[in-house]
Amino acid sequence: MFTGIVEELGTVVALAQGKDSARLRIHGALVTSDAVHGASIAVNGVCLTVVDTAEGEFSADVMRETLERSSLGALEVGSRVNLERPVTLAERLGGHLVQGHVDGTGTVLSREPGDDWEMVTISLPPELSRYVVNKGSITVDGVSLTVVEAGTDRFTVSLIPTTLGLTTLGLRGVGEPVNLEVDVIAKYVERLLDGRTP
């Protein structure tokens, strides 16, 4: 479980493509400082399992399902990525409950700069729109954000200087894909209500 508070901006240093999988090697000195084989690290909001670590880098395997459902398939050597270690029960929950299970991808539709912030509009797959509400939480590339305005096919978020400077959301241009994870509580509530008898 994660919080959507990015700890570090990492860099893809190697990428080995398989027939239906890939192995990523990512530099991230902070998140690898206590990582061991089998540990979890969220990469752009996708929970990956650490295969090995060395000299501030870690490797992780990405299967076809993840490559198809997320934007990780578009990564290249040199790509910057958001990194976060799992939360422990002793830590503050600074963002919201994030599983690292991407529900779909969106595309950056527009960026409107303010004085020190930006309003960003992102496309929303129709099957996810019912989970996104004004002032609710959504995870974009692993970053916990508050929805400013929710529509049927898009939503807007306001990015503060910290988010712009310390995450990939400050780098994403119009037309680029982003990973989306909706609030898991909304999905559980929907499932529970589906089982109700009138």
VOBA-1610 file (N, C-alpha, C; in pm, whole numbers, padded with zeros to 5 digits, always signed):
BEGIN
Met+00085-00118+00000Met+00000+00000+00000Met+00089+00124+00000Phe+00047+00225-00076Phe+00123+00349-00090Phe+00033+00466-00052Thr+00090+00587-00054Thr+00013+00706-00018Thr+00000+00804-00133Gly+00076+00784-00241Gly+00073+00879-00351Gly+00159+01001-00327Ile+00246+00995-00226Ile+00341+01102-00200Ile+00476+01057-00255Val+00515+01110-00369Val+00636+01066-00437Val+00758+01101-00353Glu+00847+01002-00336Glu+00967+01023-00256Glu+01086+01069-00339Glu+01088+01029-00464Glu+01207+01053-00543Glu+01173+01047-00692Leu+01242+01129-00769Leu+01233+01126-00914Leu+01349+01040-00963Gly+01318+00923-01018Gly+01421+00830-01063Gly+01442+00838-01213Thr+01537+00759-01262Thr+01570+00755-01405Thr+01585+00611-01450Val+01523+00578-01563Val+01541+00445-01623Val+01682+00440-01682Val+01765+00346-01634Val+01903+00337-01682Val+01924+00219-01776Ala+01833+00123-01775Ala+01842+00010-01868Ala+01704-00048-01888Leu+01683-00106-02005Leu+01553-00163-02040Leu+01577-00282-02130Ala+01537-00399-02085Ala+01551-00520-02165Ala+01412-00568-02204Gln+01381-00564-02333Gln+01249-00604-02382Gln+01247-00754-02408Gly+01146-00821-02353Gly+01122-00961-02384Gly+01010-00972-02485Lys+00968-01093-02514Lys+00859-01114-02609Lys+00728-01055-02558Asp+00700-01078-02431Asp+00577-01023-02374Asp+00601-00971-02232Ser+00723-00923-02209Ser+00758-00867-02079Ser+00877-00773-02096Ala+00915-00711-01988Ala+01033-00623-01991Ala+01097-00623-01854Arg+01227-00599-01850Arg+01296-00579-01723Arg+01350-00437-01722Leu+01310-00362-01619Leu+01354-00225-01601Leu+01466-00219-01499Arg+01563-00133-01523Arg+01663-00100-01421Arg+01653+00049-01399Ile+01631+00087-01275Ile+01599+00226-01242Ile+01694+00277-01134His+01746+00397-01155His+01828+00461-01053His+01738+00540-00959Gly+01751+00512-00831Gly+01676+00582-00727Gly+01742+00554-00594Ala+01838+00636-00557Ala+01920+00609-00439Ala+01839+00603-00310Leu+01738+00689-00297Leu+01660+00692-00174Leu+01576+00565-00159Val+01500+00531-00263Val+01409+00416-00250Val+01482+00283-00245Thr+01607+00279-00291Thr+01683+00155-00283Thr+01766+00144-00156Ser+01767+00249-00075Ser+01852+00250+00045Ser+01817+00138+00142Asp+01691+00095+00144Asp+01652-00015+00233Asp+01577-00124+00157Ala+01585-00123+00024Ala+01514-00222-00056Ala+01590-00354-00060Val+01514-00462-00059Val+01572-00596-00070Val+01494-00672-00177His+01549-00786-00217His+01479-00871-00314His+01338-00900-00263Gly+01238-00879-00348Gly+01099-00905-00311Gly+01025-00784-00257Ala+01096-00675-00231Ala+01031-00553-00182Ala+00947-00490-00294Ser+00855-00403-00256Ser+00772-00332-00353Ser+00817-00188-00364Ile+00816-00137-00486Ile+00840+00005-00513Ile+00741+00047-00621Ala+00672+00158-00599Ala+00579+00209-00700Ala+00658+00292-00801Val+00642+00259-00928Val+00707+00330-01038Val+00596+00393-01123Asn+00587+00525-01121Asn+00477+00596-01188Asn+00342+00538-01148Gly+00332+00501-01021Gly+00206+00452-00968Gly+00181+00305-00987Val+00277+00232-01043Val+00263+00088-01064Val+00348+00015-00961Cys+00287-00071-00882Cys+00360-00147-00782Cys+00442-00255-00850Leu+00575-00246-00839Leu+00665-00345-00898Leu+00745-00413-00788Thr+00787-00537-00814Thr+00864-00615-00719Thr+01013-00605-00752Val+01092-00573-00653Val+01236-00559-00671Val+01299-00696-00693Val+01375-00708-00802Val+01448-00831-00832Val+01586-00827-00769Asp+01655-00713-00784Asp+01786-00696-00721Asp+01817-00548-00709Thr+01916-00517-00627Thr+01960-00378-00608Thr+02112-00374-00608Ala+02165-00260-00653Ala+02310-00237-00648Ala+02337-00092-00681Glu+02420-00029-00600Glu+02469+00106-00624Glu+02357+00206-00658Gly+02254+00206-00573Gly+02146+00303-00589Gly+02050+00272-00702Glu+02054+00150-00754Glu+01964+00110-00863Glu+01891-00018-00826Phe+01775-00038-00888Phe+01702-00163-00868Phe+01645-00210-01001Ser+01625-00340-01010Ser+01564-00400-01129Ser+01428-00455-01092Ala+01336-00452-01189Ala+01202-00507-01169Ala+01150-00560-01302Asp+01077-00669-01295Asp+01016-00727-01414Asp+00876-00672-01432Val+00838-00647-01558Val+00706-00595-01591Val+00642-00691-01691Met+00528-00749-01652Met+00461-00847-01737Met+00370-00779-01840Arg+00322-00858-01936Arg+00242-00805-02045Arg+00119-00729-01997Glu+00048-00783-01897Glu-00072-00716-01845Glu-00041-00573-01802Thr+00070-00555-01732Thr+00109-00422-01684Thr+00153-00334-01800Leu+00226-00390-01896Leu+00270-00312-02012Leu+00150-00263-02093Glu+00045-00345-02102Glu-00072-00308-02180Glu-00165-00212-02106Arg-00173-00227-01974Arg-00269-00147-01896Arg-00212-00014-01849Ser-00081-00001-01847Ser-00018+00121-01795Ser+00069+00185-01902Ser+00130+00297-01864Ser+00219+00367-01957Ser+00364+00318-01945Leu+00389+00215-01865Leu+00526+00167-01848Leu+00584+00112-01979Gly+00498+00066-02067Gly+00545+00015-02196Gly+00607+00122-02283Ala+00581+00248-02253Ala+00636+00359-02332Ala+00767+00412-02275Leu+00813+00356-02163Leu+00938+00405-02103Leu+01058+00371-02190Glu+01157+00459-02185Glu+01283+00440-02258Glu+01397+00468-02162Val+01517+00428-02200Val+01634+00464-02122Val+01641+00617-02116Gly+01656+00669-01996Gly+01658+00814-01975Gly+01525+00870-01928Ser+01416+00792-01937Ser+01286+00840-01889Ser+01291+00866-01740Arg+01228+00975-01697Arg+01217+01005-01554Arg+01090+00940-01501Val+01096+00887-01380Val+00983+00816-01321Val+00965+00857-01175Asn+00839+00856-01130Asn+00807+00882-00990Asn+00827+00754-00910Leu+00894+00764-00795Leu+00922+00647-00712Leu+00869+00667-00570Glu+00811+00561-00516Glu+00764+00564-00377Glu+00774+00424-00318Arg+00823+00417-00194Arg+00824+00292-00120Arg+00688+00275-00051Pro+00653+00151-00014Pro+00526+00130+00056Pro+00524+00201+00190Val+00405+00237+00234Val+00388+00302+00363Val+00395+00196+00473Thr+00446+00234+00589Thr+00441+00145+00705Thr+00331+00193+00798Leu+00290+00107+00889Leu+00182+00142+00981Leu+00222+00252+01077Ala+00350+00281+01088Ala+00397+00385+01180Ala+00405+00523+01115Glu+00375+00533+00984Glu+00389+00659+00913Glu+00257+00732+00898Arg+00266+00863+00874Arg+00147+00941+00846Arg+00099+00911+00704Leu-00031+00911+00685Leu-00089+00890+00553Leu-00109+01027+00489Gly-00006+01074+00419Gly-00007+01210+00366Gly-00097+01230+00245Gly-00117+01127+00166Gly-00202+01140+00047Gly-00334+01069+00070His-00354+00956+00000His-00468+00870+00026His-00424+00726+00001Leu-00510+00630+00028Leu-00473+00489+00012Leu-00457+00457-00137Val-00336+00419-00174Val-00302+00388-00313Val-00249+00246-00318Gln-00303+00164-00408Gln-00261+00025-00416Gln-00144+00003-00512Gly-00126+00091-00607Gly-00026+00067-00709Gly-00078-00024-00818His-00211-00035-00828His-00277-00116-00930His-00345-00020-01027Val-00285+00001-01140Val-00334+00100-01236Val-00467+00054-01296Asp-00566+00145-01297Asp-00697+00114-01353Asp-00706+00146-01501Gly-00620+00231-01549Gly-00621+00270-01690Gly-00526+00385-01712Thr-00523+00432-01834Thr-00437+00546-01866Thr-00521+00661-01918Gly-00469+00780-01897Gly-00528+00901-01952Gly-00423+00973-02034Thr-00462+01082-02096Thr-00371+01163-02175Thr-00380+01307-02128Val-00267+01374-02117Val-00268+01516-02081Val-00331+01593-02197Leu-00443+01660-02171Leu-00516+01733-02275Leu-00476+01880-02281Ser-00448+01939-02165Ser-00409+02080-02164Ser-00338+02114-02034Arg-00259+02221-02039Arg-00190+02274-01921Arg-00210+02425-01923Glu-00267+02478-01815Glu-00289+02622-01805Glu-00210+02675-01686Pro-00102+02750-01713Pro-00019+02799-01603Pro-00086+02912-01525Gly-00064+02911-01393Gly-00104+03021-01307Gly+00022+03092-01262Asp+00015+03165-01151Asp+00132+03236-01100Asp+00244+03138-01065Asp+00214+03044-00976Asp+00312+02944-00932Asp+00258+02803-00944Trp+00153+02784-01016Trp+00087+02654-01024Trp+00035+02632-01165Glu-00019+02513-01191Glu-00077+02483-01322Glu-00206+02405-01305Met-00304+02437-01389Met-00426+02358-01397Met-00408+02263-01515Val-00416+02134-01488Val-00393+02033-01590Val-00521+01953-01612Thr-00558+01937-01739Thr-00674+01857-01776Thr-00626+01726-01836Ile-00684+01616-01789Ile-00643+01482-01830Ile-00766+01404-01876Ser-00751+01330-01986Ser-00863+01249-02034Ser-00890+01135-01936Leu-01014+01090-01935Leu-01058+00988-01841Leu-01132+00879-01917Pro-01087+00754-01910Pro-01161+00646-01976Pro-01304+00641-01923Pro-01402+00623-02010Pro-01543+00625-01967Pro-01575+00530-01853Glu-01511+00412-01852Glu-01542+00314-01748Glu-01491+00356-01610Leu-01408+00459-01602Leu-01357+00507-01474Leu-01427+00632-01423Ser-01506+00696-01509Ser-01562+00827-01474Ser-01653+00821-01352Arg-01720+00708-01330Arg-01812+00699-01216Arg-01739+00701-01081Tyr-01609+00676-01081Tyr-01531+00674-00957Tyr-01464+00808-00927Val-01474+00904-01018Val-01403+01030-01004Val-01504+01141-00975Val-01486+01209-00863Val-01579+01314-00821Val-01504+01441-00785Asn-01574+01554-00794Asn-01515+01681-00753Asn-01465+01671-00608Lys-01344+01717-00586Lys-01279+01718-00454Lys-01245+01579-00403Gly-01259+01477-00486Gly-01219+01342-00449Gly-01073+01321-00481Ser-01024+01202-00449Ser-00883+01170-00473Ser-00867+01086-00600Ile-00756+01108-00669Ile-00716+01026-00782Ile-00563+01020-00784Thr-00510+00911-00834Thr-00366+00897-00845Thr-00327+00909-00991Val-00237+01002-01022Val-00189+01023-01158Val-00038+00998-01158Asp+00005+00897-01231Asp+00148+00857-01233Asp+00203+00841-01091Gly+00118+00787-01003Gly+00162+00762-00866Gly+00153+00880-00772Val+00100+00992-00818Val+00089+01112-00736Val-00055+01128-00688Ser-00073+01136-00557Ser-00205+01158-00499Ser-00248+01302-00523Leu-00361+01318-00592Leu-00410+01452-00626Leu-00558+01466-00593Thr-00600+01590-00572Thr-00741+01621-00551Thr-00801+01667-00682Val-00914+01608-00719Val-00983+01645-00842Val-01049+01782-00824Val-01019+01873-00915Val-01083+02005-00911Val-01221+01995-00974Glu-01226+01937-01093Glu-01353+01921-01164Glu-01353+01789-01238Ala-01461+01713-01219Ala-01474+01582-01283Ala-01579+01589-01393Gly-01544+01537-01511Gly-01639+01527-01621Gly-01656+01381-01660Thr-01731+01356-01766Thr-01754+01219-01808Thr-01635+01161-01883Asp-01553+01248-01943Asp-01441+01197-02021Asp-01309+01268-01988Arg-01309+01349-01881Arg-01189+01422-01842Arg-01202+01473-01700Phe-01090+01513-01643Phe-01091+01576-01511Phe-00976+01674-01506Thr-00984+01767-01411Thr-00876+01866-01395Thr-00818+01854-01254Val-00689+01882-01247Val-00619+01887-01119Val-00534+02014-01118Ser-00509+02065-01000Ser-00425+02183-00984Ser-00294+02138-00923Leu-00183+02167-00991Leu-00052+02123-00947Leu+00025+02237-00881Ile+00064+02215-00755Ile+00139+02316-00680Ile+00287+02309-00720Pro+00366+02410-00686Pro+00508+02410-00724Pro+00585+02286-00680Thr+00555+02233-00561Thr+00624+02112-00515Thr+00599+01995-00609Thr+00475+01976-00648Thr+00440+01867-00741Thr+00505+01889-00877Leu+00504+02012-00924Leu+00565+02043-01054Leu+00715+02020-01053Gly+00780+02050-00940Gly+00925+02040-00934Gly+00980+01905-00896Leu+00901+01826-00821Leu+00955+01701-00766Leu+00895+01574-00826Thr+00806+01587-00925Thr+00747+01469-00988Thr+00749+01485-01139Thr+00718+01376-01207Thr+00713+01378-01354Thr+00597+01462-01406Leu+00502+01498-01321Leu+00388+01576-01368Leu+00430+01716-01411Gly+00544+01762-01365Gly+00597+01889-01413Gly+00659+01877-01552Leu+00681+01754-01597Leu+00746+01729-01726Leu+00651+01681-01835Arg+00535+01631-01798Arg+00443+01571-01894Arg+00382+01677-01986Gly+00401+01659-02117Gly+00346+01753-02214Gly+00210+01710-02263Val+00142+01799-02331Val+00012+01768-02390Val+00029+01652-02487Gly-00061+01555-02477Gly-00057+01436-02562Gly+00014+01318-02499Glu+00082+01339-02386Glu+00154+01228-02323Glu+00062+01146-02232Pro+00087+01014-02224Pro+00003+00929-02140Pro+00044+00935-01993Val-00054+00912-01906Val-00030+00903-01762Val-00111+00787-01706Asn-00059+00726-01600Asn-00128+00616-01533Asn-00231+00672-01436Leu-00347+00606-01431Leu-00455+00649-01342Leu-00495+00536-01249Glu-00511+00569-01123Glu-00570+00476-01026Glu-00678+00552-00950Val-00801+00502-00959Val-00911+00568-00889Val-00913+00521-00744Asp-00992+00588-00664Asp-01000+00558-00521Asp-01058+00418-00500Val-00982+00331-00436Val-01024+00192-00416Val-01150+00184-00331Ile-01170+00278-00241Ile-01289+00275-00156Ile-01415+00287-00241Ala-01411+00370-00344Ala-01527+00385-00432Ala-01559+00254-00503Lys-01457+00180-00542Lys-01479+00051-00610Lys-01540-00051-00516Tyr-01494-00052-00390Tyr-01552-00145-00294Tyr-01698-00110-00261Val-01726+00017-00246Val-01864+00059-00219Val-01955+00017-00334Glu-01910+00039-00457Glu-01991-00001-00573Glu-02019-00150-00571Arg-01916-00230-00543Arg-01933-00376-00541Arg-02031-00418-00432Leu-02021-00355-00314Leu-02112-00388-00206Leu-02256-00350-00240Leu-02275-00235-00304Leu-02409-00192-00340Leu-02469-00278-00451Asp-02384-00333-00538Asp-02433-00421-00644Asp-02497-00546-00586Gly-02451-00588-00468Gly-02502-00709-00407Gly-02628-00690-00322Arg-02676-00565-00314Arg-02794-00540-00231Arg-02919-00597-00293Thr-03011-00643-00212Thr-03142-00686-00261Thr-03241-00577-00231Pro-03331-00547-00324Pro-03428-00439-00302Pro-03527-00471-00193
//
